[in-house]
Amino acid sequence: MKKVMYTLMLSLVVLGGLVLSFAPFTEGSDANPEVKNETAKKPIQKRLSAAEIDIEMKKWEATPAGIQYKKWEASPAGKKVDAAEIKIWKHIKNYTNMEGVVTSLSLPPGSKLGLGVMVKIKDENYIVTFDAQKSQLEPLHSLKVNDKIIIKSHNVSHAPKYAYPILSCGYLERDGKVIFKRIPRKGGC
């Protein structure tokens, strides 16, 4: 009797193993990880050449948003923002100190730039934004109007919605004390 039970159990194990080993190869089965990975892979987008970038830019400029942007860029308001950017471009490019004075602790009405202040640098007003983590907020909230500060930034941008260039602050100092230093995000940018 023991031999019969042993033989039956062994045959069930062998048959079960065979059935399970062939199951992933059935059509429509999600058990085969190789098939799943092949379909899940996204094609890698190649970088555009300079000529392709120019073509895409011309396409965008022909859209209503592109036409509106070009009109703003040629308007007195757009030219004023561009001139303000040019005044600090050398500092942005070289990531050097810019002396400024805090003129407002709030951003223009309707802005959606997050935490920021208005700062006057070289007789021009700028929106200064902070990509701050929670641990960095308290020192930033200690800023007051008319505080003299030193700013470093790698990036200046503009948008038709705003009458001022937008500086992304990388470093801010007040009275020789570092108030803010941008912490790079993990995994890139």
CYANA upper distance limits for C-alpha pairs under 8 A (distance plus 0.5 A):
  1 MET  CA      5 MET  CA      6.82
  2 LYS  CA      6 TYR  CA      6.51
  3 LYS  CA      7 THR  CA      6.53
  4 VAL  CA      8 LEU  CA      6.64
  5 MET  CA      9 MET  CA      6.59
  6 TYR  CA     10 LEU  CA      6.58
  7 THR  CA     11 SER  CA      6.60
  8 LEU  CA     12 LEU  CA      6.70
  9 MET  CA     13 VAL  CA      6.76
 10 LEU  CA     14 VAL  CA      6.71
 11 SER  CA     15 LEU  CA      6.51
 12 LEU  CA     16 GLY  CA      6.35
 13 VAL  CA     17 GLY  CA      6.54
 14 VAL  CA     18 LEU  CA      6.75
 15 LEU  CA     19 VAL  CA      6.66
 16 GLY  CA     20 LEU  CA      6.66
 17 GLY  CA     21 SER  CA      6.51
 18 LEU  CA     22 PHE  CA      6.82
 19 VAL  CA     23 ALA  CA      6.65
 20 LEU  CA     24 PRO  CA      8.15
 22 PHE  CA     26 THR  CA      7.74
 23 ALA  CA     29 SER  CA      8.24
 23 ALA  CA     31 ALA  CA      8.19
 24 PRO  CA     29 SER  CA      6.49
 24 PRO  CA     30 ASP  CA      7.77
 24 PRO  CA     31 ALA  CA      5.48
 24 PRO  CA     32 ASN  CA      5.49
 25 PHE  CA     29 SER  CA      7.67
 25 PHE  CA     32 ASN  CA      7.48
 30 ASP  CA     36 LYS  CA      7.50
 32 ASN  CA     36 LYS  CA      7.11
 33 PRO  CA     37 ASN  CA      6.64
 34 GLU  CA     38 GLU  CA      6.86
 35 VAL  CA     39 THR  CA      7.13
 36 LYS  CA     40 ALA  CA      6.68
 37 ASN  CA     41 LYS  CA      6.67
 48 LEU  CA     52 GLU  CA      6.15
 48 LEU  CA     53 ILE  CA      6.57
 49 SER  CA     53 ILE  CA      6.68
 50 ALA  CA     54 ASP  CA      6.75
 51 ALA  CA     55 ILE  CA      6.83
 52 GLU  CA     56 GLU  CA      6.71
 53 ILE  CA     57 MET  CA      6.55
 54 ASP  CA     58 LYS  CA      6.67
 55 ILE  CA     59 LYS  CA      6.80
 56 GLU  CA     60 TRP  CA      6.74
 57 MET  CA     61 GLU  CA      6.60
 58 LYS  CA     62 ALA  CA      6.90
 59 LYS  CA     63 THR  CA      7.42
 60 TRP  CA     65 ALA  CA      8.24
 60 TRP  CA     66 GLY  CA      6.05
 61 GLU  CA     65 ALA  CA      7.93
 61 GLU  CA     66 GLY  CA      4.47
 61 GLU  CA     67 ILE  CA      6.16
 61 GLU  CA     70 LYS  CA      7.96
 62 ALA  CA     66 GLY  CA      6.46
 62 ALA  CA     67 ILE  CA      6.64
 63 THR  CA     67 ILE  CA      6.68
 64 PRO  CA     68 GLN  CA      6.64
 65 ALA  CA     69 TYR  CA      6.64
 66 GLY  CA     70 LYS  CA      6.67
 67 ILE  CA     71 LYS  CA      6.78
 68 GLN  CA     72 TRP  CA      6.80
 69 TYR  CA     73 GLU  CA      6.59
 69 TYR  CA    160 PRO  CA      7.27
 70 LYS  CA     74 ALA  CA      6.79
 71 LYS  CA     75 SER  CA      6.67
 72 TRP  CA     77 ALA  CA      7.61
 72 TRP  CA     78 GLY  CA      5.89
 72 TRP  CA    160 PRO  CA      6.71
 73 GLU  CA     77 ALA  CA      8.17
 73 GLU  CA     78 GLY  CA      4.87
 73 GLU  CA     79 LYS  CA      6.79
 73 GLU  CA    160 PRO  CA      8.33
 74 ALA  CA     78 GLY  CA      6.56
 74 ALA  CA     79 LYS  CA      6.86
 75 SER  CA     79 LYS  CA      6.71
 76 PRO  CA     80 LYS  CA      6.57
 77 ALA  CA     81 VAL  CA      6.89
 77 ALA  CA    163 ALA  CA      7.09
 78 GLY  CA     82 ASP  CA      6.69
 78 GLY  CA    160 PRO  CA      7.76
 78 GLY  CA    163 ALA  CA      8.27
 79 LYS  CA     83 ALA  CA      6.58
 80 LYS  CA     84 ALA  CA      6.81
 81 VAL  CA     85 GLU  CA      6.82
 81 VAL  CA    158 HIS  CA      7.85
 81 VAL  CA    163 ALA  CA      7.13
 81 VAL  CA    164 TYR  CA      6.13
 81 VAL  CA    165 PRO  CA      6.21
 82 ASP  CA     86 ILE  CA      6.79
 82 ASP  CA    165 PRO  CA      8.23
 83 ALA  CA     87 LYS  CA      6.95
 84 ALA  CA     88 ILE  CA      7.54
 84 ALA  CA    124 GLU  CA      6.75
 84 ALA  CA    164 TYR  CA      8.47
 84 ALA  CA    165 PRO  CA      7.48
 85 GLU  CA     89 TRP  CA      6.45
 85 GLU  CA    156 VAL  CA      7.60
 85 GLU  CA    165 PRO  CA      6.89
 86 ILE  CA     90 LYS  CA      8.43
 87 LYS  CA    122 LYS  CA      8.05
 88 ILE  CA     92 ILE  CA      6.90
 88 ILE  CA     98 MET  CA      8.48
 89 TRP  CA     93 LYS  CA      6.56
 90 LYS  CA     94 ASN  CA      6.65
 91 HIS  CA     95 TYR  CA      5.94
 91 HIS  CA     96 THR  CA      5.41
 91 HIS  CA     97 ASN  CA      7.26
 91 HIS  CA     98 MET  CA      7.37
 91 HIS  CA    152 LYS  CA      8.14
 91 HIS  CA    153 SER  CA      8.27
 92 ILE  CA     96 THR  CA      7.35
 92 ILE  CA    152 LYS  CA      7.82
 92 ILE  CA    153 SER  CA      6.10
 92 ILE  CA    154 HIS  CA      5.61
 92 ILE  CA    155 ASN  CA      6.82
 92 ILE  CA    156 VAL  CA      7.77
 93 LYS  CA    154 HIS  CA      7.11
 94 ASN  CA    154 HIS  CA      8.45
 95 TYR  CA    152 LYS  CA      6.21
 95 TYR  CA    153 SER  CA      6.32
 95 TYR  CA    154 HIS  CA      6.32
 96 THR  CA    152 LYS  CA      6.29
 96 THR  CA    153 SER  CA      8.25
 97 ASN  CA    150 ILE  CA      6.48
 97 ASN  CA    151 ILE  CA      6.18
 97 ASN  CA    152 LYS  CA      5.76
 98 MET  CA    121 ILE  CA      7.62
 98 MET  CA    150 ILE  CA      5.95
 98 MET  CA    151 ILE  CA      5.67
 98 MET  CA    152 LYS  CA      6.83
 99 GLU  CA    121 ILE  CA      6.79
 99 GLU  CA    122 LYS  CA      8.44
 99 GLU  CA    148 LYS  CA      7.79
 99 GLU  CA    149 ILE  CA      6.41
 99 GLU  CA    150 ILE  CA      5.14
 99 GLU  CA    151 ILE  CA      7.00
100 GLY  CA    119 VAL  CA      6.61
100 GLY  CA    120 LYS  CA      5.87
100 GLY  CA    121 ILE  CA      5.04
100 GLY  CA    122 LYS  CA      7.92
100 GLY  CA    148 LYS  CA      6.37
100 GLY  CA    149 ILE  CA      5.85
100 GLY  CA    150 ILE  CA      6.66
100 GLY  CA    151 ILE  CA      7.86
101 VAL  CA    119 VAL  CA      5.93
101 VAL  CA    120 LYS  CA      5.77
101 VAL  CA    121 ILE  CA      7.35
101 VAL  CA    145 VAL  CA      8.22
101 VAL  CA    146 ASN  CA      6.04
101 VAL  CA    147 ASP  CA      6.10
101 VAL  CA    148 LYS  CA      5.11
101 VAL  CA    149 ILE  CA      6.48
102 VAL  CA    117 VAL  CA      7.55
102 VAL  CA    118 MET  CA      6.46
102 VAL  CA    119 VAL  CA      4.93
102 VAL  CA    120 LYS  CA      6.97
102 VAL  CA    143 LEU  CA      8.43
102 VAL  CA    144 LYS  CA      7.45
102 VAL  CA    145 VAL  CA      5.58
102 VAL  CA    146 ASN  CA      5.60
102 VAL  CA    147 ASP  CA      5.95
102 VAL  CA    148 LYS  CA      7.20
102 VAL  CA    149 ILE  CA      7.92
103 THR  CA    117 VAL  CA      8.26
103 THR  CA    118 MET  CA      5.97
103 THR  CA    119 VAL  CA      5.81
103 THR  CA    120 LYS  CA      6.96
103 THR  CA    145 VAL  CA      5.83
103 THR  CA    146 ASN  CA      6.50
104 SER  CA    117 VAL  CA      6.37
104 SER  CA    118 MET  CA      5.44
104 SER  CA    119 VAL  CA      7.58
104 SER  CA    145 VAL  CA      6.26
105 LEU  CA    116 GLY  CA      7.80
105 LEU  CA    117 VAL  CA      5.26
105 LEU  CA    118 MET  CA      6.92
105 LEU  CA    143 LEU  CA      8.20
105 LEU  CA    144 LYS  CA      7.53
105 LEU  CA    145 VAL  CA      7.16
106 SER  CA    116 GLY  CA      7.30
106 SER  CA    117 VAL  CA      5.97
106 SER  CA    118 MET  CA      7.39
107 LEU  CA    111 SER  CA      7.00
107 LEU  CA    116 GLY  CA      6.87
107 LEU  CA    117 VAL  CA      6.34
107 LEU  CA    118 MET  CA      6.88
107 LEU  CA    127 ILE  CA      7.55
108 PRO  CA    162 TYR  CA      8.34
111 SER  CA    162 TYR  CA      8.39
113 LEU  CA    129 THR  CA      7.38
114 GLY  CA    129 THR  CA      7.54
114 GLY  CA    130 PHE  CA      8.12
115 LEU  CA    129 THR  CA      6.35
115 LEU  CA    130 PHE  CA      6.28
115 LEU  CA    131 ASP  CA      8.14
115 LEU  CA    132 ALA  CA      8.47
116 GLY  CA    127 ILE  CA      7.36
116 GLY  CA    128 VAL  CA      5.85
116 GLY  CA    129 THR  CA      4.65
116 GLY  CA    130 PHE  CA      6.40
117 VAL  CA    127 ILE  CA      6.54
117 VAL  CA    128 VAL  CA      5.90
117 VAL  CA    129 THR  CA      7.20
118 MET  CA    125 ASN  CA      7.22
118 MET  CA    126 TYR  CA      6.23
118 MET  CA    127 ILE  CA      5.29
118 MET  CA    128 VAL  CA      6.52
119 VAL  CA    125 ASN  CA      6.15
119 VAL  CA    126 TYR  CA      5.80
119 VAL  CA    127 ILE  CA      6.93
119 VAL  CA    128 VAL  CA      7.22
120 LYS  CA    124 GLU  CA      5.80
120 LYS  CA    125 ASN  CA      4.89
120 LYS  CA    126 TYR  CA      6.66
121 ILE  CA    125 ASN  CA      6.90
121 ILE  CA    126 TYR  CA      7.75
125 ASN  CA    164 TYR  CA      6.90
125 ASN  CA    165 PRO  CA      8.33
126 TYR  CA    164 TYR  CA      5.85
126 TYR  CA    165 PRO  CA      5.83
126 TYR  CA    166 ILE  CA      6.51
126 TYR  CA    167 LEU  CA      7.36
127 ILE  CA    164 TYR  CA      6.79
127 ILE  CA    165 PRO  CA      6.70
127 ILE  CA    166 ILE  CA      5.23
127 ILE  CA    167 LEU  CA      6.52
128 VAL  CA    166 ILE  CA      6.42
128 VAL  CA    167 LEU  CA      5.24
128 VAL  CA    168 SER  CA      6.48
128 VAL  CA    169 CYS  CA      6.69
129 THR  CA    166 ILE  CA      7.67
129 THR  CA    167 LEU  CA      6.68
129 THR  CA    168 SER  CA      5.58
129 THR  CA    169 CYS  CA      6.39
130 PHE  CA    168 SER  CA      6.69
130 PHE  CA    169 CYS  CA      6.02
130 PHE  CA    170 GLY  CA      8.21
130 PHE  CA    182 ARG  CA      8.31
131 ASP  CA    168 SER  CA      8.10
131 ASP  CA    169 CYS  CA      8.12
131 ASP  CA    182 ARG  CA      7.29
132 ALA  CA    136 GLN  CA      6.29
132 ALA  CA    137 LEU  CA      7.07
132 ALA  CA    182 ARG  CA      7.30
132 ALA  CA    183 ILE  CA      8.27
133 GLN  CA    137 LEU  CA      7.28
136 GLN  CA    140 LEU  CA      7.45
136 GLN  CA    180 PHE  CA      7.28
137 LEU  CA    141 HIS  CA      6.75
138 GLU  CA    142 SER  CA      7.14
139 PRO  CA    143 LEU  CA      7.86
139 PRO  CA    179 ILE  CA      6.15
139 PRO  CA    180 PHE  CA      7.84
140 LEU  CA    179 ILE  CA      6.99
140 LEU  CA    180 PHE  CA      7.51
143 LEU  CA    147 ASP  CA      7.32
147 ASP  CA    174 ARG  CA      7.91
148 LYS  CA    174 ARG  CA      6.92
148 LYS  CA    175 ASP  CA      8.07
149 ILE  CA    172 LEU  CA      7.31
149 ILE  CA    173 GLU  CA      6.08
149 ILE  CA    174 ARG  CA      5.23
149 ILE  CA    175 ASP  CA      7.81
150 ILE  CA    171 TYR  CA      8.49
150 ILE  CA    172 LEU  CA      6.16
150 ILE  CA    173 GLU  CA      5.56
150 ILE  CA    174 ARG  CA      7.02
151 ILE  CA    169 CYS  CA      7.33
151 ILE  CA    170 GLY  CA      8.03
151 ILE  CA    171 TYR  CA      6.12
151 ILE  CA    172 LEU  CA      5.17
151 ILE  CA    173 GLU  CA      7.09
152 LYS  CA    169 CYS  CA      6.80
152 LYS  CA    170 GLY  CA      6.12
152 LYS  CA    171 TYR  CA      5.50
152 LYS  CA    172 LEU  CA      7.11
153 SER  CA    167 LEU  CA      7.20
153 SER  CA    168 SER  CA      6.51
153 SER  CA    169 CYS  CA      5.50
153 SER  CA    170 GLY  CA      5.38
153 SER  CA    171 TYR  CA      7.26
154 HIS  CA    168 SER  CA      7.69
154 HIS  CA    169 CYS  CA      8.20
154 HIS  CA    170 GLY  CA      7.38
155 ASN  CA    167 LEU  CA      6.54
155 ASN  CA    168 SER  CA      6.12
155 ASN  CA    169 CYS  CA      8.39
156 VAL  CA    165 PRO  CA      7.14
156 VAL  CA    166 ILE  CA      6.01
156 VAL  CA    167 LEU  CA      5.08
156 VAL  CA    168 SER  CA      6.94
157 SER  CA    165 PRO  CA      6.35
157 SER  CA    166 ILE  CA      5.60
157 SER  CA    167 LEU  CA      7.08
158 HIS  CA    162 TYR  CA      7.60
158 HIS  CA    164 TYR  CA      7.61
158 HIS  CA    165 PRO  CA      5.46
158 HIS  CA    166 ILE  CA      6.22
159 ALA  CA    165 PRO  CA      8.30
169 CYS  CA    182 ARG  CA      7.85
170 GLY  CA    180 PHE  CA      8.09
170 GLY  CA    181 LYS  CA      6.20
170 GLY  CA    182 ARG  CA      5.42
171 TYR  CA    178 VAL  CA      8.13
171 TYR  CA    179 ILE  CA      8.34
171 TYR  CA    180 PHE  CA      5.97
171 TYR  CA    181 LYS  CA      4.94
171 TYR  CA    182 ARG  CA      6.82
172 LEU  CA    178 VAL  CA      6.55
172 LEU  CA    179 ILE  CA      6.06
172 LEU  CA    180 PHE  CA      5.46
172 LEU  CA    181 LYS  CA      6.99
173 GLU  CA    177 LYS  CA      5.91
173 GLU  CA    178 VAL  CA      4.83
173 GLU  CA    179 ILE  CA      5.78
173 GLU  CA    180 PHE  CA      7.43
174 ARG  CA    178 VAL  CA      7.00
174 ARG  CA    179 ILE  CA      7.09
184 PRO  CA    188 GLY  CA      8.24
184 PRO  CA    189 CYS  CA      7.29
185 ARG  CA    189 CYS  CA      6.47
